Amino acid sequence: MINEPVVDRLVEKLGTDGHPASRYALCVVVAKRARQIIDQEQNQGLTELPGNVKEIALACQEIMSGKLTMTKD
């Protein structure tokens, strides 16, 4: 279970111009990024991330730091 960062803060950070994203959108973005991280790990021959960080937690950290954003198609 992810306690930090808080889901409400992730939703606000993922949104744009004062309009928070939906929780569904957050789930989709985090799941897609986690899958990308897993694929990168497998291509590099790694079995897990350094420091035993989970892929979903890393994706959430990327949202909070501003490295990962959402675009609408």
PEFEN-V184633 format. One record per residue. N is the residue number from 0. OMEGA is omega as a letter, one per 30 degrees, with the letter a starting at -180 (* if undefined). NEAR is the number of other ideal C-beta (glycine too) atoms within 8 Angstrom. D_LAST is the distance of its C-alpha to the last C-alpha in Angstrom with 2 decimals. Layout:
n: <N,N>
omega: <OMEGA,OMEGA>
near: <NEAR,NEAR>
d_last: <D_LAST,D_LAST>
This chain:
n: <0,1,2,3,4,5,6,7,8,9,10,11,12,13,14,15,16,17,18,19,20,21,22,23,24,25,26,27,28,29,30,31,32,33,34,35,36,37,38,39,40,41,42,43,44,45,46,47,48,49,50,51,52,53,54,55,56,57,58,59,60,61,62,63,64,65,66,67,68,69,70,71,72>
omega: <a,l,a,g,a,a,a,l,l,l,l,a,a,l,a,l,l,l,a,l,l,l,l,l,l,l,a,a,a,l,l,a,l,l,l,l,l,l,l,l,a,l,l,l,l,l,l,l,l,l,a,l,l,a,l,l,l,l,l,l,l,l,a,a,l,l,a,l,a,l,l,l,*>
near: <2,8,4,4,11,7,9,6,9,13,13,8,10,13,11,6,4,4,6,7,12,7,8,6,10,14,8,8,14,12,9,8,11,12,9,8,12,9,8,8,12,8,6,6,4,7,3,5,11,4,4,6,8,7,12,10,9,12,14,12,9,10,17,10,6,7,5,8,6,9,4,3,2>
d_last: <29.89,28.06,29.91,28.85,26.40,26.36,23.34,23.35,23.22,20.30,18.33,19.41,18.68,15.11,14.45,14.42,17.30,19.49,17.06,17.03,14.28,15.44,17.56,15.50,12.43,15.13,16.49,13.40,12.83,16.60,17.11,14.76,16.48,19.82,19.48,18.83,21.91,23.95,23.23,24.29,27.39,28.34,28.01,30.27,32.69,32.36,32.95,31.72,30.48,33.25,34.60,33.54,30.19,27.90,24.43,22.84,25.03,24.02,20.28,21.24,23.44,20.72,18.64,21.87,22.77,19.53,18.89,15.77,12.94,9.64,6.44,3.80,0.00>
